């Protein structure tokens, strides 16, 4: 078995996810309410799961 474990990610997709993660971190740091912080954490988990589904090996 040779090669990379994951498929290569397009640079534009990687940049979009980097911007999304940065925005989520900023929103999380400025959220005062516990429910807002939990919402941001849930959204980030969904995004990570979607990223893994898109670029996992087939």
BELSULBEL-V71022 format. One line per field, one symbol per residue. phi: phi as a letter, one per 20 degrees, with the letter a starting at -180 (. if undefined). psi: psi as a letter, one per 30 degrees, with the letter a starting at -180 (. if undefined). A space follows every 50 residues. Layout:
phi = ???
psi = ???
//
This chain:
phi = .cnefdffeffffffffffffffffffffefeefffffffffffffffff ffffdffd
psi = jlalellkkkeeeeeeeeeeeeeeeeeeffkekeeeeeeeeeeeeeeeee eeeeglk.
//
